[in-house]
Amino acid sequence: MPALKVPRQEAEPVKRRLKKLGLYDGKRRPKREDDFVFLPVIEDERVYSLGYEVLPIELPFRPARQIYKNLESVLAERLSREELKHLRRYDVIGDIAVIQVPPELEHRVGDIVWGLRKVHPFLRVIARKGFHEGAFRIRDYSIIWGEKRLETVHRENGVEIKVDLSKAFFNPRMKGERYRLAQMVKDGERILIPFAGVLPYALVIARYRKVKITAVELNREAYELGLENIERNGKRLKGEIEFIYGDAFKVLPELPTYDRVISPTPRGVDALSLTLSKAEKWLHYYDFVHEEEIETFRARILEECRKLGKECSVRVKKVSDFKPHVFKVCADVKIG
Ligand SMILES: C[S@@+](CC[C@H](N)C(=O)[O-])C[C@H]1O[C@@H](n2cnc3c(N)ncnc32)[C@H](O)[C@@H]1O
């Protein structure tokens, strides 16, 4: 993702100018190197005409916690310390903020809306989030402020992703995972992504690598949005994406094997054997696992590899908290 290489003495004024122009990418941290500072900027034609070198450079993301802290400090004006303890993390997806409001803050919904709008003046919709439901993993939302829509365009990792939270699953917190996988992928790879949703993984990887991706999705509305996203990102993508509408359990057996398989598995679905059988070099398998079961999960994958006659090494990475003691994890399975 782009960064502007600026002499150290000029860093502060340039940063202010970038912010004024709406070109500064506040989600990443700047980095100092010798007499220069790399300032994170968004993908935009205008950054190339500022008179500084623009480089594709890896800058660390600010933890979401820090963004949340801003809301906390704004709300400290109105909420008691006790009430602030109940404040939950929230997400900003395009111009929509989604937040969970616990019963202890039910009477403070108006203040929370005020605080979110103060921290993020560009918001057009604020919604409360419920739980993911059904096979398509769609959340239940209720709009508490703004326009009556759950459709927006989210910008992440240099791509634009059209989402409709009322029709298809999307999780902005997986941004770091998508970036991590894009870094692991090499040009020339053939990649399979079942359970592909509106294509966030496929778009981010194709943005940075010249690869051939086959993606599969069963929710018709997610599939339509995914097709729109391929069009929308058009020339930005180095790689190619073929998108298949259908049930992964029926479609995959008909497909060949791939260098890499990425399985953002829906909760409660067991696609381990199916996805492993399609992977030649790597499988990245997402699942939800109790912290005491992580070793058992690893052993299960190794056993599955053995059954399929594959030599594997497995590293299980905790990706996010799901509920107390249960994590969303990614098993990076290296084959051969
Ligand atoms: C956890 S979501 C991940 C979506 C997307 N990869 C993302 O990260 O935003 C799982 C996705 O699998 C889809 N899905 C569920 N069962 C499926 C099946 N049998 N075949 C293909 N897709 C399926 C759901 O509609 C949903 O979009």
The ligand as an SDF file (V2000), in Angstrom:
LIG
                    3D

 27 29  0  0  0  0  0  0  0  0999 V2000
  -17.7900  -16.7280    7.1750 C   0  0  0  0  0  0  0  0  0  0  0  0
  -18.4690  -16.1810    5.6300 S   0  0  0  0  0  0  0  0  0  0  0  0
  -17.0060  -15.6590    4.7870 C   0  0  0  0  0  0  0  0  0  0  0  0
  -17.2970  -14.7900    3.6110 C   0  0  0  0  0  0  0  0  0  0  0  0
  -16.0660  -14.0790    3.0070 C   0  0  0  0  0  0  0  0  0  0  0  0
  -15.0130  -15.0150    2.6980 N   0  0  0  0  0  0  0  0  0  0  0  0
  -15.5800  -12.9800    3.9140 C   0  0  0  0  0  0  0  0  0  0  0  0
  -14.5630  -13.1700    4.5880 O   0  0  0  0  0  0  0  0  0  0  0  0
  -16.2150  -11.9130    3.9510 O   0  0  0  0  0  0  0  0  0  0  0  0
  -18.8800  -17.6940    4.8780 C   0  0  0  0  0  0  0  0  0  0  0  0
  -19.4920  -17.5710    3.5010 C   0  0  0  0  0  0  0  0  0  0  0  0
  -19.7440  -18.8910    2.9990 O   0  0  0  0  0  0  0  0  0  0  0  0
  -20.9810  -18.8920    2.2900 C   0  0  0  0  0  0  0  0  0  0  0  0
  -21.4440  -20.2850    2.2790 N   0  0  0  0  0  0  0  0  0  0  0  0
  -22.0750  -20.9700    3.2610 C   0  0  0  0  0  0  0  0  0  0  0  0
  -22.2620  -22.2520    2.8870 N   0  0  0  0  0  0  0  0  0  0  0  0
  -21.7340  -22.3890    1.6440 C   0  0  0  0  0  0  0  0  0  0  0  0
  -21.5830  -23.4810    0.7440 C   0  0  0  0  0  0  0  0  0  0  0  0
  -22.0500  -24.6880    1.0490 N   0  0  0  0  0  0  0  0  0  0  0  0
  -20.9510  -23.2730   -0.4300 N   0  0  0  0  0  0  0  0  0  0  0  0
  -20.4710  -22.0440   -0.7580 C   0  0  0  0  0  0  0  0  0  0  0  0
  -20.5830  -20.9590    0.0590 N   0  0  0  0  0  0  0  0  0  0  0  0
  -21.2010  -21.1290    1.2440 C   0  0  0  0  0  0  0  0  0  0  0  0
  -21.8520  -17.9150    3.0660 C   0  0  0  0  0  0  0  0  0  0  0  0
  -22.8860  -17.4130    2.2620 O   0  0  0  0  0  0  0  0  0  0  0  0
  -20.8210  -16.8450    3.4470 C   0  0  0  0  0  0  0  0  0  0  0  0
  -20.7430  -15.8380    2.4630 O   0  0  0  0  0  0  0  0  0  0  0  0
  1  2  1  0
  2  3  1  0
  2 10  1  0
  3  4  1  0
  4  5  1  0
  5  6  1  0
  5  7  1  0
  7  8  2  0
  7  9  1  0
 10 11  1  0
 11 12  1  0
 11 26  1  0
 12 13  1  0
 13 14  1  0
 13 24  1  0
 14 15  1  0
 14 23  1  0
 15 16  2  0
 16 17  1  0
 17 18  1  0
 17 23  2  0
 18 19  1  0
 18 20  2  0
 20 21  1  0
 21 22  2  0
 22 23  1  0
 24 25  1  0
 24 26  1  0
 26 27  1  0
M  CHG  2   2   1   9  -1
M  END
$$$$
